[in-house]
Amino acid sequence: MTNLYGFQTAGRIFAGRGCLSGAGDILAADGARTAAVVTDPGITQAGLLDRLKDTLEGAGIRCAVYPDVVPEPPLDSVERLASKMRSTRWDIIVGIGGGSSMDAAKLVSVLMTNDESLKDLLGIGRIGKPGIPTALVPTTAGTGSEVTPNAIVTIPDEQRKTGVVSPYLFARYAFLDPLLTLGLPPASTASTGLDAFIHSLESYIGKKANPISDALALSGMRLISGAIRKAWDDGSNEEAREHMLIGSALGGMALTSAGTAAVHALAYPIGGRYGIPHGVANAMLLIPVLERNLPFCSRRLSDVWGVMELESGGSEAPGPLSSYALERAEAVLAALKALVRDLQIPASLREFGAVESDLPGLAASASKVTRLLDNNPVELSLPDMETIYRRLL
């Protein structure tokens, strides 16, 4: 656990069933008269955009919709979007959708106030000036982007994903309305939900874990582990959807304070090379990475036994603490393995076209994600990473 830590998140967070209906009045009271809405075609088709437009226009806010965000947005697509939007003065940019739409909204907001290209902003702390204020509205329970200073883009030429990290990417407002997530398909529920759980898990077992991130991470894991099967089985379960959405936001807050680790580091290359959605990539790597980490984080992982409310692992009268912790940590690992299987996460990279000869390149690409690898409970060598990828062939 680190000795130095801190915490920051979105300026104001509104949550609860139907909270989006008050968004227009809240933004108008802050002086917003024009809003650019950044989203993807699926949000329009699902009718979710109408709810947002109703509240904005009902409060006298003139809005224009930019519905062209693609999943895992390539760097140049975000820059084209910013170019389209520069001809109008916007008081606020509203991102509605999954992580891709919210990340694109955050990046566009700073591209419109900074002279650098997006490529120049890749990395940590490279944004010089605040962007146009943003309001973020998640429609999945996954990335937690609405409460983080992170945004992820794909660089197709290099077949990799990378991030922009800056306090200037924090949203001014976040609206967590679980009614917007009703009916999310089972596959999306599984991939985004497991992604959110992994945010909390890696924040809890990582080297930068601290008392603030611990409280957020444990709460996030408790909510998600108790709701994800229910949400997957029944997309209309409002309580399960609410727990998933709040758990996702808590996971985003946890990673903002403590960061993720090797699961995410190894997920970026397979996402960039094979087009695997971010949540699916993380879920595929969860068990192989945890098995490598287990001897170095069993005490912390054993704590997850309680928040997942598992019935197996450890005895009523424990022996040595190390043995007791290992038993419960192994029970957590077994429960997560069953969860990934039951939620029908793909088991093999071969389904996406991977072959044995790809592994050295994947490991080399992952090794460059030092920001996350340095936070892992144990150092991973190139052979370690190749072995983990090989487990997925």
C-alpha positions, 0 to 999 in steps of 0.5 A, a space after each residue: 500500500 502506498 504512503 502517498 495518495 489522493 483523490 479527485 473525481 467529477 465535479 458533481 455527481 447525480 444518481 438515482 432512477 430518473 435523475 437525467 430528467 433534471 439535467 437540463 435545469 442543472 446545466 441551465 442554472 450553470 449558464 449553459 445555453 448551447 450544448 454539443 451532444 457526443 454519442 454513437 449511432 446505437 444510442 440514437 437507435 435505442 431512443 435514449 437520445 430523446 430523453 437527453 434532448 427533452 431535458 436540455 431543450 426543456 430547459 432552454 438549451 439549444 443542442 446539436 447532436 454528433 452521433 458518429 463515435 465508433 467503438 474504441 475510437 481511433 485517434 484520427 476519428 476524434 480529431 475529425 469530430 473536434 474539427 466538425 464542432 469548432 465552427 460553433 461556440 459550445 457552453 457544454 459538451 455532453 457525452 452520452 453512451 458507453 466509454 467510447 462516447 464519454 472518452 470522445 467527449 472529454 477529448 474533444 473538449 480539450 482539443 477545442 481549447 488547446 493547440 496541440 494535436 491529440 497525438 501530442 496529448 497522449 500520455 500523462 499530464 500533457 494537456 495545458 489548458 482546461 477544456 469546454 466543461 463536460 457533462 457525462 451520462 453513462 448508458 453502460 455500467 463499465 468504464 467509469 469514464 464519467 468519474 475518471 481523468 482518463 480517455 482511451 484511443 486506438 492507434 490503428 497504424 500501431 495496432 495498439 490502444 493508449 490513454 490520455 490522462 489529465 485532471 482537465 478530463 474530469 467531467 463537471 457533471 456526471 448523471 448516473 441514471 440506471 433507467 438508461 441501462 435497462 435492456 442492455 444486452 447480456 453480452 454487453 452487460 457481461 463485458 462492461 460489468 466485468 470490466 468495472 469489477 476489474 477496475 475495483 479489484 486491480 485498484 485493491 490489490 495493486 501497489 498504489 492501493 490506499 485507504 481511500 481507494 480501498 473503501 471505494 474498491 470494496 464497495 464497488 466489488 460488493 455491488 457488482 458481484 451481487 448484481 451482475 448475474 441478475 442484470 445478465 439474466 434479466 435486463 429489466 431488473 432496475 435494482 440490479 442495474 442501479 447497483 451495477 451503475 453505482 458499482 461501476 462509478 465506484 470502480 472508476 473512482 478507485 482506479 483514479 486514486 490507485 490505478 489498474 494493473 497488469 490485466 489492463 496492461 495486457 488487454 490493450 495490445 489484444 484490443 488494438 490488434 484484434 479489435 476485441 472490445 475492452 471489457 471482453 479483453 480484460 475479462 479474458 485476461 482476468 484469470 491468467 493474470 490473477 493466477 500469476 499474481 496470487 502468491 503476491 496478493 493472497 492477503 488482499 485477495 482474501 478480503 474480496 471473499 467477504 464482499 463477494 459473500 462466498 461460502 467456501 474457502 477457509 475454516 471457522 477456526 483458521 490456522 496460520 493467517 497465511 494459509 487462511 488467506 490463501 484458501 480464501 484467495 483461491 476461493 475468490 479465484 475459483 468464483 471469478 473463473 466460474 463467473 467469467 465462464 457463466 457470463 459466456 466470455 470468449 475463452 480463446 484468442 484464436 476466435 479473433 485470429 491470434 496465432 502462436 507467432 503473435 505472442 512475442 509482439 503482444 508481450 513486447 507491446 504490453 511491456 510498454 504500458 509501464 504505468 499499469 505494469 508498475 502497479 501490479 503486485 509482482 513484476 512481469 517479465 516478457 516470458 511471463 506475459 507471453 505465457 499469460 497470452 499463451 494460456 488464451 490460445 
